[in-house]
């Protein structure tokens, strides 16, 4: 099966000439309230979220089904429309939730947008470490190859490098994943979707996303 990296589209006819498509919060709201978006992180999946702050879409943003947020909301996920949510709900996805978002665009309250967030801390369990190959990268500098024999080995060797250095797979071998949408909690592999997901996105004419074919990850 063919797999793809799923990302937000940037500066397209569908999304408008702006990145990110979000423009902070409305008025004097901050990220410091009890129910702030700040509670989201790469390492959680809150059970309940009742935001007090209104998310603002940039004026030149077009209301696509996937909205780029430029890191405004943390963790693995996307700001999506209800149309995209309806498509995603019919697919097999790693642990995830859909959180309703209060959104304003050009002074008008926009309904039916969501923060689609995933959290899969055990995604490394399917990786065949001895068959995979990694290198260390810090900013644009390739610091050379690193041999990893397990996730514990990855965690231990990671301590020897700067926090902004990343272990990137040049070749990643994994057991077959049963999900249509998933990711690996290391290595900046991004969010991965299969051919079935691509077909459903196209069939439903979703907008605001980009898919790039993955060649360096194999599933056996």
Order of alpha helices (4+ residues) and beta strands (2+ residues): beta-beta-beta-beta-beta-alpha-beta-beta-beta-beta-alpha-beta-beta-beta-alpha-beta-beta
